[in-house]
Amino acid sequence: MRYTSTRADLDCGFSQVVASGLAPDGGLYLPTEWPRLSSADLAALASGSYGDTLQHVGALFADDEVSADSWGRIAEKALAGFRHPAIAPLNQLGPKQWLLELYHGPTLSFKDYGLQPLSQLLAELSAHSGKKLFILGATSGDTGSAAIAAFSGKPNTRIVILHPDGRVSPVQRRQMTTIDDEGVQNIALKGSFDDCQRIAKALLAERSAHKDQSVLSVNSINWGRLLFQTAYYVHMGARMGRPFAVSVPSGNFGNALSAIIAAKMGVPIKHLIVATNANDALSRIFSTGETDRGDVRHTLSPAMDIQIPSNLERLLYLLNGCDAARTAQQMETAATSGHLSLPEKWREALPLTLEAMSVDDETILSTIAETYVKTDRIIDPHTAVAVHAAHYAKHARELEIISISTAHPAKFPEAVERALGFAPPVPAPLRDLFEREERFDVVAPTLDAVRTAIG
Ligand SMILES: *Cc1c(COP(=O)(O)O)cnc(C)c1O
């Protein structure tokens, strides 16, 4: 499998792509072709485990750069810290409504499903190269803790995570800042997540010039994360064995893009509902074909408080018929003017139908309450965005809809308590969180200030 960039025609291999962040031209990596899963492949995967699917999907995108033995070790070690034997259990919410629980990893959000396998993959690859690893990430709350859990304690590894000061939940912050590891540095940036992401991207570009270290982005600009997220759509699609729709709570558009990739590979996802909170850049672009930069609003679902979704660039490239020059030009314009528009016939270029919806805080609270009354389940405020959008979808036809549950409710006790009048039970990994000591630096939202803080 060969890889190219969204902004220039490149020819790179899998190992190079997963062990970096941005392509040298500032674009994002994508494979040059999409492997297909036949109905016989899907039927075979239907009776296998989550780990079987993870290995199968990984091997399709890596070709002979990673051996079957390596994939076996990667899947086994990556899933060892999960707290549910099914890894990604699927539950019924109503006659045509389902919920895929993606919060059984070590840090209780779906970020573990991408980052745990990514860290094991890199461990296998660095067994061959021996370089130092510098890991950089911007987080709106969950990527930071998932990256730290996946990479801390690994030899020759340094981790720097930027989060927006005061804009992540106290549980999310403590999951990052209470890890006792000298190799981990947390920076609370006095700005928004979009500021964190912008500065992380600039640092990534600077640091990538160092030859003696691999500089890795743990954001969903990293291809490996998207690839491993595709695995849960393949696993779920194989088990469903019939056409269905998905409703995805979206911020940076990594999770939803993984669903589109799975559909391209032959998974029977026929309709995609892109659900956003009040930060509606994605719902605007998919409703009107264009969007202008808006200010970030602080909501009850902070992991989705994003107005510049980084993976839109990958989608745009695909909708442009893989025209890198055109995509580069549109991204330049977007960087200066804030304006981005999709090509005219974009819907025809997708492997599924798509609709988008923006859900406000009041509706998040009422959805948590209604879901509890009707199904006895406590859902988190991000999941609530998807569940509401699934109920009110206009174009899902007669399809069954699977809402993606991206976080455990105990990560957001304040919001759940407002909706239900009581806080959700605290699972074992969070029990001593408020007794542990925190460590983080508060830094101004400029590249210079962050560079100095990192040293
Ligand atoms: C990261 C995150 C999202 C958004 O996912 P994207 O891939 O950035 O669209 C949604 N919910 C939770 C809980 C998250 O942590």
Ligand as a Chemical Component Dictionary entry (heavy atoms), coordinates in Angstrom:
data_LIG
# 
_chem_comp.id                   LIG 
_chem_comp.type                 NON-POLYMER 
_chem_comp.pdbx_formal_charge   0 
_chem_comp.three_letter_code    LIG 
# 
loop_
_chem_comp_atom.comp_id 
_chem_comp_atom.atom_id 
_chem_comp_atom.alt_atom_id 
_chem_comp_atom.type_symbol 
_chem_comp_atom.charge 
_chem_comp_atom.model_Cartn_x 
_chem_comp_atom.model_Cartn_y 
_chem_comp_atom.model_Cartn_z 
_chem_comp_atom.pdbx_ordinal 
LIG C1 C1 C 0 -12.662 13.295 20.380 1  
LIG C2 C2 C 0 -14.072 13.098 20.800 2  
LIG C3 C3 C 0 -15.145 13.343 19.918 3  
LIG C4 C4 C 0 -14.943 13.896 18.525 4  
LIG O1 O1 O 0 -14.349 12.975 17.662 5  
LIG P1 P1 P 0 -13.670 13.474 16.275 6  
LIG O2 O2 O 0 -13.014 12.272 15.731 7  
LIG O3 O3 O 0 -12.700 14.555 16.656 8  
LIG O4 O4 O 0 -14.777 13.989 15.421 9  
LIG C5 C5 C 0 -16.426 13.054 20.359 10 
LIG N1 N1 N 0 -16.659 12.601 21.614 11 
LIG C6 C6 C 0 -15.665 12.385 22.484 12 
LIG C7 C7 C 0 -15.997 11.905 23.858 13 
LIG C8 C8 C 0 -14.345 12.617 22.116 14 
LIG O5 O5 O 0 -13.359 12.395 22.996 15 
# 
loop_
_chem_comp_bond.comp_id 
_chem_comp_bond.atom_id_1 
_chem_comp_bond.atom_id_2 
_chem_comp_bond.value_order 
_chem_comp_bond.pdbx_ordinal 
LIG C1 C2 SING 1  
LIG C2 C3 SING 2  
LIG C2 C8 DOUB 3  
LIG C3 C4 SING 4  
LIG C3 C5 DOUB 5  
LIG C4 O1 SING 6  
LIG O1 P1 SING 7  
LIG P1 O2 DOUB 8  
LIG P1 O3 SING 9  
LIG P1 O4 SING 10 
LIG C5 N1 SING 11 
LIG N1 C6 DOUB 12 
LIG C6 C7 SING 13 
LIG C6 C8 SING 14 
LIG C8 O5 SING 15 
# 
